[in-house]
Amino acid sequence: MAYKINDDCISCGACADQCPVSAISEGDGKYVIDENTCIDCGACNGVCPVGAPNA
């Protein structure tokens, strides 16, 4: 199951820099994860200051 970014996202971009498969991009008001590309590794959750990415 791919990670998803919830509404707690503060658009800092820390998660996008850590994604090993470049599945995260800037969306409208928050970052978004392409669920077809996400490998469910959790790297994004580990660096997010607000814990916005969740499985």
C-alpha positions in Angstrom: 0.0 0.0 0.0 1.4 3.4 -1.0 2.0 6.2 1.4 -0.3 9.2 1.2 0.3 12.7 2.5 -2.4 14.1 4.8 -3.6 17.7 5.3 -1.0 18.3 8.0 1.6 18.8 5.2 3.4 22.2 5.5 4.9 22.0 2.0 8.5 22.0 3.2 9.7 19.5 0.6 11.8 17.4 3.0 9.9 14.2 1.9 10.5 14.7 -1.8 14.2 15.0 -1.3 14.3 11.7 0.6 12.2 9.6 -1.8 14.4 7.0 -3.6 12.0 6.6 -6.5 11.0 10.3 -6.9 7.3 9.5 -6.2 6.7 12.8 -4.4 6.0 16.1 -6.1 4.6 19.5 -5.1 0.8 19.6 -5.4 -1.8 22.2 -4.9 -1.2 23.3 -1.3 0.6 20.2 -0.2 3.0 17.5 -1.6 1.5 14.4 -3.2 2.7 10.9 -3.6 2.2 9.0 -6.9 0.8 5.7 -5.6 1.9 3.9 -8.7 5.6 4.8 -8.1 5.7 4.6 -4.3 7.6 1.5 -3.0 6.2 1.9 0.6 9.7 2.4 2.1 8.8 5.0 4.7 11.7 7.3 4.0 9.3 10.2 3.6 7.7 9.7 6.9 11.0 9.5 8.7 12.0 13.1 7.7 8.7 14.9 7.8 8.6 17.4 10.7 4.8 17.0 11.0 4.4 13.3 10.2 2.2 14.0 7.2 3.1 10.9 5.0 1.2 7.8 6.3 0.8 4.3 5.0 
